[in-house]
Amino acid sequence: MTIKVYQGENALDDMLNDMLGIQLEGEALYRRLPPALFELLKPGDHYVSIQHIGDGFLIFGEIIESEYEEDREMMAQSPWLRLVRAWSEVYPPGELGHEFVSTLLPISNEAFEEAKARQWKVDPRLAADWSRARLAEVGLTPADLLAARGYHL
């Protein structure tokens, strides 16, 4: 894993430029995703995502809607983001945050409850099966999501 250290007089500007690049990349990818995916990523829906830190781990979450009007306005202006409550083996108590839609793999409510019962310790292959089944509900396959990212099988 590589960690970027920002130093010097332009450290803040460099960091903000990197963050803007990540946001622009997320926006562009959002526009290439199949529209049927968004049917599975609304408030109340559940997802799994992969965190690529160290050996990697899975994050399970629920897409939520904020009780605050200013948050709802911000999210409406940023459709490539979702407000979430997320849990993982690394941080079981969970936390609030936001995620790029392009990083979320939808899973059923039942799969989410099973992950919770396992204390978020789930084999990635099982999580992939859960997501594959959920995608099939709207006629999608993992290959459709990979194609949006520029990969072709």
N, C-alpha and C positions, 0 to 999 in steps of 0.2 A: 504494500500500500504506500502511496506517495502522499505526503502532506505538504501543502504549499504554505510557506511562511511569507507573510507580507511584512516588508521592512522598509524603512527609509521614509523620506519626505512624501512620497507618492503612494504609500501603503494603502491608505483609505481609498484613493481613487482607483488603484489597481484592483482592490477587492470589489468595489462597486461595479467596475467594468466587467469583472468575471461573473458577478451575480446577474448583471444585465444580459450577458451572453447566455447564461443558463436559462433565464426566463424566455429569451427570444427563441432558443432551441425548443423549449417546452411548448411555446405557442405554435411554432411551425409544425411540430409533431402532432399536436392536437388537431390541426387542420387536415392532416393526412389519415387520421384514425377513421375506421368505418363508423358511420352514424349509429348503427344498431348497437354499438358498444355503450353509447350514452344511456340507452334504455336500462342498462344494468348498473349504472353508477349514479344513482339519484339518492337524495337523503333517505336514510333507512336501509340502504343496500350495504352489503359487506364485500370486502376485498382482501386479497393477500398481495404483498409486494416483497421484493427481494432487496435487502440492504447489503451492499457490497463493501462492508467494512470487515477487516480481518478475514476470517473464514467465511463470512457471510451468514446471514440469518433471515428468517421470515418475519414480516410484520403483518399482523392481522388488524383490520380496522372496520369501522362503521362510518359511512358518510353521514354527516349531520348538517343541520341547518342552524345557524346562530340565532339566538334570541335577540340579538342587537341589530337594529336597522342598518347602522353604518357597516357592519360586517356583511350583511346581505347585499348591500349596494356594491361593496368592493368585490364580492364574489360574482355578482352579476356582470361586472366589468371585466372579470377574469375567468371566462368559462373553461379555460384549460386547467384551472385549479379546483380542488374540492376541499372543503373544511372537513376534518376527520377527527375521530377519537381512535387512537391506535394502541395496540398491545403487542408485546413480543416476549420471547423467552429472556431477552436481555433486560427488559423493563416491564415486568408483569403488571404493575399497577396501572399502566396506560398513561397516555397524555394526549392533549389536544394539539392540533397542528393543521397544516394544509399540505396537500400533495398534488403533484402534477397528475392529471388524468392518465397520461401516457405511461405512468409507472404502476397503475393499478390493474390487477387481474381480478375480475369479479368472481365471487363464490356465493353459494347459497347461504341462507340464514342457518340451515341445519349444519353445513360444513363449518361455519363460524362457531356455532355452539360446540361442535366436536373439538375444534381447535382449542377453545376455551377449556373444555373438560380435560384436555391433554396438557393444560397449563402452557399453551402456545408452543409445545415441543412437537412439531409435526415434520415428518419426512417430506422434503421438497417434492418428491415424486407424487405423493398423495395430494399435496396442495395443487400440483399441476393437474392431476385428475379432477379435482374439485372444480378448478377453473375451466378446464376443457368441457365439463358437463354443463356448467353455467353458460358458457359462450354458445354452446350448441342450442340452447333455448331460443336464441335469436338468429340462428343460422350461421354463426361464426365459428372459426377454428383458430388455433394459435397461429397458423400460417398467415391468416388475415392480419393479425397484429404485427407479425414479423415483417410482412410486406410493407406496412405503413412506416416501419422503421428503416426500410430500404433493403431488407434481407429477403431473398427468394429461395424457396426450397426446390 
